[in-house]
Each structure stands twice: as C-alpha cells, then as structure tokens.
C-alpha cells in the first residue's frame, strides 16, 4: 500500500471528530484504503488537571484509544498520537495521503471564531484534499424529515 491508499483523520474526542472518524472508515470501505487516526497533543503548563508533559501524552493516548476503540471496523486502522499543534501534525501526517478528514464542530459564531481557526489553518496548509464532516446540530436530529424538508 502506498500513501495514496491512506486516509488520515483527526481525532480529538469531540462529536465532530467522532463523525469524521466514522466517515473516514466508511470511505475506506468504499475505496479500499487504510485509515490512520491521528491525535495531536501539546503540553500546556497552565493546565491544572495535567501537571506534566508525560501526563498530557498519556491523556492523549487514552483519548485516542477510547475514540478509535469505540468504532466497529473492517478496514485497516491505525492510531498515532503525536506531540505538536494540530495544524502542523495533521498537515504533515497527511502530506502524501489520499484524504485528510476533519470533524466540524457546528457551534455558534464566537466558538467558530476560536475553534474554526484551527480548521481554517489546516485547510490552508494541507497539500492533499481535505474533507470536513459537519457535526449534526441537535435541532436537526430532533426534527422530522417532513419539517426538515420544508425548513430549507
């Protein structure tokens, strides 16, 4: 298998990343690709809950294992937990991949201004195609198909 048979997906424990991981696995089934689930982590010295870089790395490993272990799969799937900022880690890891898959967060403007900047930066830096899988909006889940069809 070469890198063009690889789909890289960012995994960070959010609903958006869970949807992205499921989408990447479904796409891998269709295309015969392998999936690489990547979790980026950095040590933030001001974080009270995590006192050392080793603890931060272990927390990232647990998150990755939990998220990837929670999906049923019949495709080749590997996990990577890499120290660094998500923009740099995901852009570099997916450099030669077929696709880079990221989860959207589906929040309001203020949160989009803060969190969306990471997605924007990754899209600008990636050299492979990027798929952003939106997280479902709670209101959309609760609506009936008839209402959703007339709302748009």
N, C-alpha and C positions, 0 to 999 in steps of 0.2 A: 504494500500500500504506500502510495506517495502522499505528500501533504495535501494535494488537491482532492484526496478522498477523506479529508478531515473537516469536521465541523467543530469549531470552538464555541463554547457557550460560557458566559459569565455567570457565576453562582455566588450570591451574596446573602441568601436567606430571606429575601423579600418575596412577596407574592408574584411580582413581575418576573423575578429570576426563576421561580418555580414554573411559571407558564413558559418561559423561554426554554428551560431545560426539557420540558415535555415536547415543545415544538421541535427542538433540535433532534430529539430521539425519533419523533415521527418522521422528520425529514431524512434522517439517517436510514430508517427502514425503507423509505421510498427510493433513496439514491444509492444504497449500499455503502454509505460512508461510515466511518467511526466517529464517535463523539468524545471530545475532551472537555470536561467540566473544570473550569479554572476559577479559583478563589484567590483574589489578591488581598493582602493584608499589609498594614503598616503599624509600627509602634507609635502610639500617641502617648507620650509621657504624662499628660494631664488626665488620662482616663483613670478614675478611681477603681473601677471594678477589675482592671487588669494592671498589675503592678510591674511586670517585666516583659521584655520582648519575647521570651520563651513562652510565657503565659498567653500572650497575644497570638503567637503562632499556634499554640495548642488549641486555643479557642477557634481559630480559623480552620484548623484541621477537623475539629469536632463538627463545626457547621457544615463543612464540605461533605464529610462522611454522612451526616444526617440527611442533607438535602439530596445527595446522589443516591444514597441507600434507600430513599423513600420512593423511588420511581421504579416501576416494573420495566424491564427492558429485554430485548432480544437483539441488541446491537452491541458492537464493541464499544465499551465506555470506560474511560479512564478519568482519574481525578488528578489535578495539580493544585497545590497550594503554594503560592509564590509571594515572597516579600516584595512590596513595591506598591506604587499607586496604580489604581485600576486602569487608568488611561494608558500608562506605559506598559503594564503587564499584559493587558488584553491585546493591545495593538501589536506588541512584539510577538506574543504567543500565536496570534492568528496571521502573522505576516505571510505565510505561504498556504494558509488554509483555504478551503473552498468557500466557507462562510464563517462569519462571526455573528453569533446570535446573542442578543441582549434583551433583558426584560425592561419594559417601560414601567413607570410607577403610577400613572394615572391619577395624580393629585392636582391640587389647585395651583394657581399661578405662583404664589410665593414659594411653595415647595418645588415647583418646576424650575424656578429661577435658581435655586440652590442645587438640587439634585440633578436637574436636567442638564446642567453644565457639564457633568461627567459624561453623560450620553453624547452630548454635542461634541465634546473634545475627542471621544473615542471615534465617533463617526468621521471627524475631520482627519484623524491620524491613521486610521485603518487603511491598509492597501488592498484589502480583499473586500468583497461585498459584505455589507452589514444588514442584518435583519433585526428590527426592533419589534418584539412581540408585546403588544399592549396588555397591561393587567386589566381584567374586567372591572368595570365600575359597579359598585354594589347596587346602584339603582337599575342597571341593565340586567343584572342577574334576577332581580325581583320582578321585572316587567314581563308580561305575557308576550308571546310573539306577535299577536294582533296589535297590541299597543305599540310595541317597538317598531312595527312596520309602518304605522301611521305617524309616529313621532318624528321621523326623519324627513 
